[in-house]
Amino acid sequence: MAFQYSQELLNQVSLLIQQNDEQGVVDLLKDLHYADIAEILDELNTYEATYIFNSLDTEITSEILLEIDEDVREKILQSLSAKEIADELTELDSDDAADIIAELSEQRKQEVISELDDDEHAKDIVELLRYDEDSAGGLMAKELVKVNINWNVLTCVKEMRAQAEEVTRVHSIYVVDDNDKLKGRLSLKDLLTTSTKTPIKDVYIPKVDFVRVDDSAEEVARVMQKYDLEAIPVVDELDRLVGRITIDDIVDVIKEEAEKDYQLAAGLTEDVEADDTIFELTRARLPWLFLGLLGGVGTARIMGLFEGAIAEHAILFMFTPLIAAMAGNVGVQSSAIIVQGLANDNLKGSIGKRLMKEISLAMLNGLILAIILFSMTWFWQNDFTTAIAISTSLFFVIIMAGLIGTFVPLFLNKQGIDPAIATGPFITTCNDIFGILIYFWIAKLMLGF
């Protein structure tokens, strides 16, 4: 059963802190997973969270640092000295340590790095800090197990034992040459069932999936998802093995990307959370709301051009919300499918072929909905001409919305812009404007006003 903190537990923790009972706090939390302790710290005030953090062993607190909310982590790090932060980083793999230290100011970074006792660990962290955080280099850890292609099995096993002490979890054994160029991987089963005198070059597997340091995080996620990998090696421009990326890091990437796309679809320009300040939330929401305002003004201006027609055919005004809603819904549906296909890299065929397919789909859906709308309008108003004008407008509006919903995300992707933008207010506003314009234009042609 997953851990769930209770208000009673929080009250108990707070009481122990008020009594300055450090051992009582340790005893209360000693059987909890570090992720559960992090969840508790997120619910406490800064003083209480810092008190608990300082009461626990470094082996636990280093892991807690990775799990707690960024704001809480920032405040805890501010309360620690450079030496204390360095002690925390010593317990972490290089990629996690680099993520923590990247949040510090430049001066603070230098102070912490100078306090690291392990020069090799410090060198690895400094190297990782050079890479973009959204690249394979920024995701990778330096800790891994590698063997030389010129060794035999016996030498390989001895070296692996020494290397494994620095690796939290051994996912793969990589094979390199004398220049550290990645040559392949080694099966643990083959290693255990082969004579100790057998050369590694006779048993290693030359085929190995890898990524380069400059590859994007999304590309790494795509490769690992496609081939069901728990870990993937990272090579530099010279094909030298420089690190590995594990599945836990990719899960975080996928989660962050999904959250970002969801917020873009909802009309949020920045990564925000419910407990952020009003100013931050306003800054994230206002741009898209302003776009919606402009769209609404544009729609009103278009309707103003047909003011006389609306006065003569009031029924057209009554169906305006329906036309706008259908245009927005169809556009969002089309763009959502395209964006999902682009994200999963399973969108096949040319843009022209994709547009033709969407036109066919929109025509079929539009025809069905237009017939239904025609029947309802004719029954209601008993006016064949008006019913056919409104239903025909709906048919062409749906086709238009489908085309815009398909083309816009494809175009944005070609321009290097996140196509998820096209699943939110942007596409809805565009379709509202064009939908109303087409609606009244077709109605004008058919009703003769």
Secondary structure as UniProt FT lines:
FT   HELIX           7..18
FT   TURN            19..20
FT   HELIX           22..29
FT   TURN            30..31
FT   HELIX           34..43
FT   HELIX           46..55
FT   HELIX           58..67
FT   HELIX           70..79
FT   HELIX           82..90
FT   HELIX           94..101
FT   TURN            102..103
FT   HELIX           106..115
FT   HELIX           119..129
FT   TURN            133..134
FT   HELIX           136..139
FT   STRAND          145..148
FT   TURN            149..150
FT   HELIX           153..164
FT   TURN            165..166
FT   STRAND          173..176
FT   TURN            178..179
FT   STRAND          181..186
FT   HELIX           188..192
FT   TURN            196..197
FT   HELIX           200..202
FT   STRAND          211..212
FT   TURN            213..214
FT   HELIX           217..226
FT   TURN            227..228
FT   STRAND          231..235
FT   TURN            237..238
FT   STRAND          240..246
FT   HELIX           247..265
FT   TURN            266..267
FT   TURN            274..275
FT   HELIX           278..305
FT   HELIX           307..312
FT   HELIX           314..344
FT   HELIX           351..381
FT   HELIX           384..414
FT   TURN            415..416
FT   HELIX           419..423
FT   HELIX           425..447
//
